[in-house]
Amino acid sequence: MKLEDTSGPQTSLGNAATDDYLGRRTLRRGSAGWLLLTGLGVAYVVSGDFSGWNIGLAKGGFGGLAIATLLMGIMYAALVFSLAELSAILPTAGGGYGFARRALGTWGGFLTGTAILIEYILAPAAISIFIGDYVESLNLFGLTSGWPVYLACFAIFIGIHLWGVGEALRFSLVVTAIAVSALLIFAVGAFTEFDAGGLDDIPAGGDFGASSWLPFGLMGIWAAFPFGMWFFLGVEGVPLAAEEAKDPVRSMPRALSLAMLILAGLAVLTFFAATGAHGSNALKDAGNPLVVALQGDGEATALSRFVNYAGLAGLVASFFSLIYAGSRQLFALSRAGYLPRFLSLTSRRKSPYLGLLIPGAIGFALAAGTGNGARMLNIAVFGATISYALMALSHLVLRIREPELPRPYRTPGGKLTSTLAFLLALSALLATFLVDKEAAFMALGVYAIALAYFAFYSRRHLVASAPEEEFAALAAAEAELERD
């Protein structure tokens, strides 16, 4: 029986053609165990501990950002537990696209995959600008922030990815370990200067519910949501490594849970140590909050210089791992025909070379052409929140529609957990309009163009033999047999 998705025709290949098509689109399996996957999850996020989160102090004050971070931490924990179940059911490179494809159909799969791509193409572009700023501030090699530094970032780190996924993930683990160690050392040094009186030193305004702990009122909590996300943004990308993982059914849930636990601990330490050492008011507009927390307006110390250099390591770790995530999502969408198929071709070393080079070229062009890292990160956050809502919804739909589906790992709390993640993701999505409406509408414009391409072309040229499509076709076949 020929299986087709009812939303549009798919390309059915013969056995030989299928083997050839998928053979030229194969990743290196078994390259990453649970330790490398855990490191990948932390690497996605660790740069957010060094800077960015503190801007939330200017939106919600200490209390507002603290509550926002707590709520966003709950959202990410609920989402991670939901993704752990989904990644054990469908361990493929499609990640969120694959989960949504099974639960929400081709439109849901494309909407989710496109939102993830927006996040993972824009975020590295923004981080390359921040790396340039760090290089300039540290006076490394006499370089100034600009396109030569951005180009070097993309060229060097994409080159490592082209060399091989195992080598790339080991490099990422080492750099991430340096950044995490620096955060722990920072916390020890900063807590020696801790003063609880500095936590609520931002003057209260006249907003509804304003106080010393909530100087911008109750709305400040909501406005701080996107900045509370910076302590966790990206950890959801671990399932994109499923096809290259050792025993993904076991290693994915373990890696996701451990990464989330480490990130939550780092968030608490960094937030309290930094604000307590030098006060919230001094940090709220700082480009390098950890250094400001250690030295204030005084001379640089040995510890502040070390943390400054480590901040560069954190940026490199996140930049490097986000490039990886974007290439794997692009690979999966292309392999299934949602995007041009040639983008999923892999090299002799089993790397999706076009999936690395083309997003890298786009990211470099954006960085060099705009120089506005904050705006690009806001667009990335908008895409991320859409994908979170759709992935949580996918978990909920599959629990309701297919309760008997084999689940090697089951999400604690089940449907309640994914419902909580869904509602908080929608709240975070709306909060992005409070922070940067222009960025939100730019992201919607990119989304609209992508959806037009899918509506008028690619949905009629999907590849039925792609793993995520076969998984969805199996569900359709089982439903048809039940009806018969």
For each residue, the residues with C-beta under 8 A, 3 or more apart:
1: 477
2: 12
3: 464 473 474 476 477
4: 9 10 12 464 473
5: 8 10 105 106 462 469 472 473 476
6: 476
7: 105 106 107 459
8: 5 106 459 460 462
9: 4 460 461 462
10: 4 5 337 461 462 463 464 469
11: 337 461 462 463 464
12: 2 4 464 465
13: 17 18 21 463 464 465
14: 17 18
15: 18 19
16: 19 20
17: 13 14 20 21
18: 13 14 15 21 22 465
19: 15 16 22 23
20: 16 17 23 24
21: 13 17 18 24 25 463 465
22: 18 19 25 26 335 465 466
23: 19 20 26
24: 20 21 345 346
25: 21 22 331 335 344 345 346 352
26: 22 23 346 350
27: 93 165 243 244 328 331 346 350 352
28: 31 164 165 166 244 349 350 351
29: 243 244
30: 244 245 246
31: 28 36 164 165 166 169 244 245 246
32: 36 37 40 165 166 169 241 244 245 246 251
33: 36 37 245 246 251
34: 37 38 246 250 251 254 255 258
35: 38 39 173
36: 31 32 33 39 40 166 169 170 173
37: 32 33 34 40 41 238 241 245 251 252 255 259
38: 34 35 41 42 254 255 258 259 262
39: 35 36 42 43 169 172 173 176 177
40: 32 36 37 43 44 169 172 173 237 238 241 255 259 321 324
41: 37 38 44 45 235 237 238 255 256 258 259 260 263
42: 38 39 45 46 176 180 235 259 262 263
43: 39 40 46 172 173 175 176 317 318 320 321
44: 40 41 233 234 235 237 238 318 321 322 325
45: 41 42 48 49 231 232 233 234 235 263 318
46: 42 43 49 50 176 179 180 183 266 314 317 318
47: 50 51 52 127 130 179 311 314 315 317 318 319
48: 45 51 52 53 230 231 232 233 234 318
49: 45 46 53 179 183 231 266 267 270 314
50: 46 47 179 183 288 289 290 310 311 314 315
51: 47 48 54 130 286 287 288 289 290 311
52: 47 48 55 227 230 377
53: 48 49 56 65 69 227 228 230 231 270 271 289
54: 51 57 227 274 283 284 286 289
55: 52 58 59 227 284 285
56: 53 59 60 64 65 68 69 224 226 227 228 230
57: 54 60 61 62 65 202 275 280 281 283 284
58: 55 284 285
59: 55 56 64 65 216 220 223 224 227 435
60: 56 57 63 64 65 67 68 214 216 220 221 223 224
61: 57 64 65 200 202 204 213 214 215 216 220 280
62: 57 65 66 199 200 202 213 275 280
63: 60 66 67 200 211 213 214 221
64: 56 59 60 61 67 68 214 215 216 220 221 223 224
65: 53 56 57 59 60 61 62 68 69 224 227 228 271
66: 62 63 69 70 271
67: 60 63 64 70 71 221 224
68: 56 60 64 65 71 72 221 222 224 225 227 228
69: 53 56 65 66 72 73 224 228 231 267 271
70: 66 67 73 74 228
71: 67 68 74 75 225 228 424 427
72: 68 69 75 76 225 228 229 231 232 424 428
73: 69 70 76 77 228 231 232 264 267
74: 70 71 77 78 420 424
75: 71 72 78 79 388 420 421 424 425 428
76: 72 73 79 80 229 232 235 236 260 263
77: 73 74 80 81 260 264
78: 74 75 81 82 392 413 417 418 420 421 424
79: 75 76 82 83 236 388 391 392 418 421 425
80: 76 77 83 84 235 236 256 257 259 260
81: 77 78 84 85 256 257 411 412 413 417
82: 78 79 85 86 391 392 395 411 417 418 421
83: 79 80 86 87 96 99 236 238 239 256 391 395
84: 80 81 87 88 252 253 256 257 409 411
85: 81 82 88 89 253 395 407 409 410 411
86: 82 83 89 90 99 239 391 394 395 398
87: 83 84 90 91 95 99 238 239 242 248 252 253 256
88: 84 85 91 248 249 250 252 253 407 408 409
89: 85 86 398 405 406 407 408
90: 86 87 94 98 99 102 242 467 468 471
91: 87 88 239 242 243 245 248 249 252
92: 95 98 242 243 332 467 468 471
93: 27 240 241 242 243 244 328 329 331 332 335
94: 90 97 98 99 101 109 113 240 329 332 333 336 467 468
95: 87 92 98 99 116 237 239 240 242 328 329 332
96: 83 99 100 112 113 116 236 239 329 387 390 391 394
97: 94 100 101 109 110 112 113 116 329 332 333 338 468
98: 90 92 94 95 101 102 109 332 467 468 471
99: 83 86 87 90 94 95 96 102 103 112 391 394 395 398
100: 96 97 103 104 108 109 111 112 113 390 391 393 394
101: 94 97 98 104 105 106 108 109 336 468 469 471 472
102: 90 98 99 394 398 468 471 472 475
103: 99 100 108 393 394 395 397 398 401
104: 100 101 107 108 109 111 112 390 393 394 397
105: 5 7 101 108 109 472
106: 5 7 8 101 109 110 459 462
107: 7 104 110 111 454 459
108: 100 101 103 104 105 111 112 390 394
109: 94 97 98 100 101 104 105 106 112 113 338 468 472
110: 97 106 107 113 114 333 338 450 451 454 458 459
111: 100 104 107 108 114 115 386 390 451
112: 96 97 99 100 104 108 109 115 116 386 387 390 391 394
113: 94 96 97 100 109 110 116 117 329 332 333 338
114: 110 111 117 118 333 383 447 450 451
115: 111 112 118 119 383 384 386 387 390 447
116: 95 96 97 112 113 119 120 237 325 329 383 384 387
117: 113 114 120 121 326 329 330 333 359 383
118: 114 115 121 122 379 380 382 383 443 446 447
119: 115 116 122 123 234 380 381 383 384 387
120: 116 117 123 124 237 322 323 325 326 329 359 380
121: 117 118 124 125 326 359 362 363
122: 118 119 125 126 363 366 376 377 379 380 383
123: 119 120 126 127 233 234 318 322 376 377 380
124: 120 121 127 128 154 319 322 323 326 359 360 363
125: 121 122 128 129 362 363 364 366 367 373 376
126: 122 123 129 130 367 373 374 376 377 380
127: 47 123 124 130 131 315 318 319 322 373
128: 124 125 131 132 149 150 153 154 319 363 364 367
129: 125 126 132 133 145 150 367 371 372 373 376
130: 47 51 126 127 133 134 315 373
131: 127 128 134 135 149 150 153 312 315 316 319
132: 128 129 135 136 144 145 146 149 150 153
133: 129 130 136 137 145 287 373
134: 130 131 137 138 308 311 312 315
135: 131 132 138 140 141 143 145 149 312
136: 132 133 139 140 143 144 145
137: 133 134 288 308
138: 134 135 308 309 312
139: 136 142
140: 135 136 143
141: 135
142: 139
143: 135 136 140 148 149
144: 132 136 149
145: 129 132 133 135 136 149
146: 132 149 150 368
147: 150 151 364 367 368
148: 143 151 152
149: 128 131 132 135 143 144 145 146 152 153
150: 128 129 131 132 146 147 153 154 364 367 368
151: 147 148 154 155 364 368
152: 148 149 155 156
153: 128 131 132 149 150 156 157 319
154: 124 128 150 151 157 158 323 360 361 363 364
155: 151 152 158 159
156: 152 153 159 160
157: 153 154 160 161 316 319 320 323
158: 154 155 161 162 323 356 357 360
159: 155 156 162 163
160: 156 157 163 167 168 171 320
161: 157 158 165 168 320 323 324 327 351 356
162: 158 159 347 349 351 353 356
163: 159 160 167 168 349 351
164: 28 31 167 168 349 350 351
165: 27 28 31 32 161 168 169 241 244 324 350 351
166: 28 31 32 36 169 170
167: 160 163 164 170 171
168: 160 161 163 164 165 171 172 320 324
169: 31 32 36 39 40 165 166 172 173 241 324
170: 36 166 167 173 174
171: 160 167 168 174 175 320
172: 39 40 43 168 169 175 176 317 320 321 324
173: 35 36 39 40 43 169 170 176 177
174: 170 171 177 178
175: 43 171 172 178 179 313 316 317 320
176: 39 42 43 46 172 173 179 180 317 321
177: 39 173 174 180 181
178: 174 175 181 182 310 313
179: 46 47 49 50 175 176 182 183 310 311 313 314 317
180: 42 46 176 177 183 184 262 266
181: 177 178 184 185 310
182: 178 179 185 186 306 307 310 311 313 314
183: 46 49 50 179 180 186 187 266 269 270 310 314
184: 180 181 187 188 269
185: 181 182 188 189 303 306 307
186: 182 183 189 190 270 273 290 293 294 303 307 310
187: 183 184 190 191 269 270 273
188: 184 185 191 192
189: 185 186 192 193 294 303
190: 186 187 193 194 273 274 276 277 290 293 294
191: 187 188 194 273 276 277
192: 188 189
193: 189 190 276 277 278 294
194: 190 191 272 273 276 277
195: 198 276 277 279
196: 199 276
197: 200 201
198: 195 201 275 276 277 278 279 280 281 282
199: 62 196 275 276 279 280
200: 61 62 63 197 212 213 215 280
201: 197 198 279 280 281
202: 57 61 62 212 215 280 281 284
203: 215 281
204: 61 210 211 212 214 215
205: 210 215 216 217
206: 210
207: 210 216 217 218 219 220
208: 217 218 219
209: 214 217 218 219
210: 204 205 206 207 214 215 216 217
211: 63 204 214 215
212: 200 202 204 215
213: 61 62 63 200
214: 60 61 63 64 204 209 210 211 217 218 220 221
215: 61 64 200 202 203 204 205 210 211 212 220
216: 59 60 61 64 205 207 210 219 220 223
217: 205 207 208 209 210 214 220
218: 207 208 209 214 221 222
219: 207 208 209 216 222 223 434
220: 59 60 61 64 207 214 215 216 217 223 224
221: 60 63 64 67 68 214 218 224 225
222: 68 218 219 225 427 430 431 434
223: 59 60 64 216 219 220 431 434 435
224: 56 59 60 64 65 67 68 69 220 221 227 228
225: 68 71 72 221 222 228 229 427 428 431
226: 56 229 230 378 381 428 431 432 435
227: 52 53 54 55 56 59 65 68 224 230
228: 53 56 65 68 69 70 71 72 73 224 225 231
229: 72 76 225 226 232 233 381 384 428
230: 48 52 53 56 226 227 233
231: 45 48 49 53 69 72 73 228 263 264 266 267 270 271
232: 45 48 72 73 76 229 235 260 263 264 267
233: 44 45 48 123 229 230 381 384
234: 44 45 48 119 123 237 318 321 322 325 384
235: 41 42 44 45 76 80 232 238 256 259 260 263
236: 76 79 80 83 96 239 384 387 388 391
237: 40 41 44 95 116 120 234 240 321 322 325
238: 37 40 41 44 83 87 235 241 252 255 256 259
239: 83 86 87 91 95 96 236 242 252 256
240: 93 94 95 237 324 325 328 329 332
241: 32 37 40 93 165 169 238 244 245 324 328
242: 87 90 91 92 93 95 239 245 248 252
243: 27 29 91 92 93 248
244: 27 28 29 30 31 32 93 165 241
245: 30 31 32 33 37 91 241 242 248 251 252
246: 30 31 32 33 34 251
247: 250 251
248: 87 88 91 242 243 245 251 252
249: 88 91 252 408 409
250: 34 88 247 253 254 408
251: 32 33 34 37 245 246 247 248 254 255
252: 37 84 87 88 91 238 239 242 245 248 249 255 256 409
253: 84 85 87 88 250 256 257 409
254: 34 38 250 251 257 258
255: 34 37 38 40 41 238 251 252 258 259
256: 41 80 81 83 84 87 235 238 239 252 253 259 260
257: 80 81 84 253 254 260 261
258: 34 38 41 254 255 261 262
259: 37 38 40 41 42 80 235 238 255 256 262 263
260: 41 76 77 80 232 235 256 257 263 264
261: 257 258 264 265
262: 38 42 180 258 259 265 266
263: 41 42 45 76 231 232 235 259 260 266 267
264: 73 77 231 232 260 261 267 268
265: 261 262 268 269
266: 46 49 180 183 231 262 263 269 270
267: 49 69 73 231 232 263 264 270 271
268: 264 265 271 272
269: 183 184 187 265 266 272 273
270: 49 53 183 186 187 231 266 267 273 274 290
271: 53 65 66 69 231 267 268 274 275
272: 194 268 269 275 276
273: 186 187 190 191 194 269 270 276 277 293
274: 54 190 270 271 277 278 283 289 290 293
275: 57 62 198 199 271 272 278 279 280 283 293
276: 190 191 193 194 195 196 198 199 272 273
277: 190 191 193 194 195 198 273 274 293 294
278: 193 198 274 275 282 283 292 293 294 296
279: 195 198 199 201 275 282 283
280: 57 61 62 198 199 200 201 202 275 283 284
281: 57 198 201 202 203 284
282: 198 278 279 286 292 293 296
283: 54 57 274 275 278 279 280 286 289 292 293
284: 54 55 57 58 202 280 281
285: 55 58
286: 51 54 282 283 289 291 292
287: 51 133
288: 50 51 137 291 292 308 311
289: 50 51 53 54 274 283 286 292 293
290: 50 51 186 190 270 274 293 294 307 311
291: 286 288 294 295 300 304 307 308 311
292: 278 282 283 286 288 289 295 296
293: 186 190 273 274 275 277 278 282 283 289 290 296
294: 186 189 190 193 277 278 290 291 301 303 304 307
295: 291 292 298 299 300 301 304
296: 278 282 292 293
297:
298: 295
299: 295
300: 291 295 304 305 308
301: 294 295 304 305
302: 305 306
303: 185 186 189 294 306 307
304: 291 294 295 300 301 307 308
305: 300 301 302 308 309
306: 182 185 302 303 309 310
307: 182 185 186 290 291 294 303 304 310 311
308: 134 137 138 288 291 300 304 305 311 312
309: 138 305 306 312 313
310: 50 178 179 181 182 183 186 306 307 313 314
311: 47 50 51 134 179 182 288 290 291 307 308 314 315
312: 131 134 135 138 308 309 315 316
313: 175 178 179 182 309 310 316 317
314: 46 47 49 50 179 182 183 310 311 317 318
315: 47 50 127 130 131 134 311 312 318 319
316: 131 157 175 312 313 319 320
317: 43 46 47 172 175 176 179 313 314 320 321
318: 43 44 45 46 47 48 123 127 234 314 315 321 322
319: 47 124 127 128 131 153 157 315 316 322 323
320: 43 157 160 161 168 171 172 175 316 317 323 324
321: 40 43 44 172 176 234 237 317 318 324 325
322: 44 120 123 124 127 234 237 318 319 325 326
323: 120 124 154 157 158 161 319 320 326 327 356 359 360
324: 40 161 165 168 169 172 240 241 320 321 327 328
325: 44 116 120 234 237 240 321 322 328 329
326: 117 120 121 124 322 323 329 330 355 359
327: 161 323 324 330 331 352 355 356 359
328: 27 93 95 240 241 324 325 331 332 352 355
329: 93 94 95 96 97 113 116 117 120 240 325 326 332 333
330: 117 326 327 333 334 339 343 344 352 355 358 359
331: 25 27 93 327 328 334 335 343 344 346 352 355
332: 92 93 94 95 97 98 113 240 328 329 335 336 344 466 468
333: 94 97 110 113 114 117 329 330 336 338 339
334: 330 331 337 338 339 340 341 342 343 344 355
335: 22 25 93 331 332 341 344 463 466
336: 94 101 332 333 462 463 466 468 469
337: 10 11 334 341 458 461 462 463 466
338: 97 109 110 113 333 334 454 458 459 462
339: 330 333 334 343 458
340: 334 343
341: 334 335 337 344 463
342: 334 345 354
343: 330 331 334 339 340 352 354 355 358
344: 25 330 331 332 334 335 341 352 354 355
345: 24 25 342 352 353 354
346: 24 25 26 27 331 350 351 352 353
347: 162 350 351 353
348:
349: 28 162 163 164
350: 26 27 28 164 165 346 347
351: 28 161 162 163 164 165 346 347 356
352: 25 27 327 328 330 331 343 344 345 346 355 356
353: 162 345 346 347 356 357
354: 342 343 344 345 357 358
355: 326 327 328 330 331 334 343 344 352 358 359
356: 158 161 162 323 327 351 352 353 359 360
357: 158 353 354 360 361
358: 330 343 354 355 361 362
359: 117 120 121 124 323 326 327 330 355 356 362 363
360: 124 154 158 323 356 357 363 364
361: 154 357 358 364 365
362: 121 125 358 359 365 366
363: 121 122 124 125 128 154 359 360 366 367
364: 125 128 147 150 151 154 360 361 367 368
365: 361 362 368 369
366: 122 125 362 363 369 370 376
367: 125 126 128 129 147 150 363 364 370 371 373 376
368: 146 147 150 151 364 365 371
369: 365 366
370: 366 367 375 376
371: 129 367 368
372: 129 375 376
373: 125 126 127 129 130 133 367 376 377
374: 126 377 378
375: 370 372 378 379 436 438 439 442
376: 122 123 125 126 129 366 367 370 372 373 379 380
377: 52 122 123 126 373 374 380 381
378: 226 374 375 381 382 432 435 436 439 440
379: 118 122 375 376 382 383 439 440 442 443 446
380: 118 119 120 122 123 126 376 377 383 384
381: 119 226 229 233 377 378 384 385 432
382: 118 378 379 385 386 429 432 439 440 443 444
383: 114 115 116 117 118 119 122 379 380 386 387 443 447
384: 115 116 119 229 233 234 236 380 381 387 388
385: 381 382 388 389 425 426 428 429 432
386: 111 112 115 382 383 389 390 429 447
387: 96 112 115 116 119 236 383 384 390 391
388: 75 79 236 384 385 391 392 421 425 428
389: 385 386 392 393 422 425 426 429
390: 96 100 104 108 111 112 115 386 387 393 394
391: 79 82 83 86 96 99 100 112 236 387 388 394 395
392: 78 79 82 388 389 395 396 418 419 421 422 425
393: 100 103 104 389 390 396 397 418 422
394: 86 96 99 100 102 103 104 108 112 390 391 397 398
395: 82 83 85 86 99 103 391 392 398 399 411 418 421
396: 392 393 399 400 415 418 419 422
397: 103 104 393 394 400 401
398: 86 89 99 102 103 394 395 401 402 405
399: 395 396 402 403 414 415 418
400: 396 397 403 415
401: 103 397 398
402: 398 399 405 475
403: 399 400
404:
405: 89 398 402
406: 89
407: 85 88 89 410
408: 88 89 249 250
409: 84 85 88 249 252 253
410: 85 407 414
411: 81 82 84 85 395 414 417 418
412: 81 417
413: 78 81 416 417 420
414: 399 410 411 417 418
415: 396 399 400 418 419
416: 413 419 420
417: 78 81 82 411 412 413 414 420 421
418: 78 79 82 392 393 395 396 399 411 414 415 421 422
419: 392 396 415 416 422 423
420: 74 75 78 413 416 417 423 424
421: 75 78 79 82 388 392 395 417 418 424 425
422: 389 392 393 396 418 419 425 426
423: 419 420 426 427
424: 71 72 74 75 78 420 421 427 428
425: 75 79 385 388 389 392 421 422 428 429
426: 385 389 422 423 429 430
427: 71 222 225 423 424 430 431
428: 72 75 225 226 229 385 388 424 425 431 432
429: 382 385 386 389 425 426 432
430: 222 426 427 433 434
431: 222 223 225 226 427 428 434 435
432: 226 378 381 382 385 428 429 435 436 439 440
433: 430 437 440
434: 219 222 223 430 431
435: 59 223 226 378 431 432 439
436: 375 378 432 439 440
437: 433 440 441
438: 375 441 442
439: 375 378 379 382 432 435 436 442 443
440: 378 379 382 432 433 436 437 443 444
441: 437 438 444 445
442: 375 379 438 439 445 446
443: 118 379 382 383 439 440 446 447
444: 382 440 441 447 448
445: 441 442 448 449
446: 118 379 442 443 449 450
447: 114 115 118 383 386 443 444 450 451
448: 444 445 451 452
449: 445 446 452 453
450: 110 114 446 447 453 454
451: 110 111 114 447 448 454 455
452: 448 449 455 456
453: 449 450 456 457 458
454: 107 110 338 450 451 457 458 459
455: 451 452 459
456: 452 453
457: 453 454 460 461
458: 110 337 338 339 453 454 461 462
459: 7 8 106 107 110 338 454 455 462
460: 8 9 457
461: 9 10 11 337 457 458
462: 5 8 9 10 11 106 336 337 338 458 459 466 469
463: 10 11 13 21 335 336 337 341 466 469
464: 3 4 10 11 12 13 469 470 473
465: 12 13 18 21 22 469 470
466: 22 332 335 336 337 462 463 469 470
467: 90 92 94 98 470 471
468: 90 92 94 97 98 101 102 109 332 336 471 472
469: 5 10 101 336 462 463 464 465 466 472 473
470: 464 465 466 467 473 474
471: 90 92 98 101 102 467 468 474 475
472: 5 101 102 105 109 468 469 475 476
473: 3 4 5 464 469 470 476 477
474: 3 470 471 477 478
475: 102 402 471 472 478 479
476: 3 5 6 472 473 479 480
477: 1 3 473 474 480 481
478: 474 475 481 482
479: 475 476 482 483
480: 476 477 483 484
481: 477 478 484
482: 478 479
483: 479 480
484: 480 481
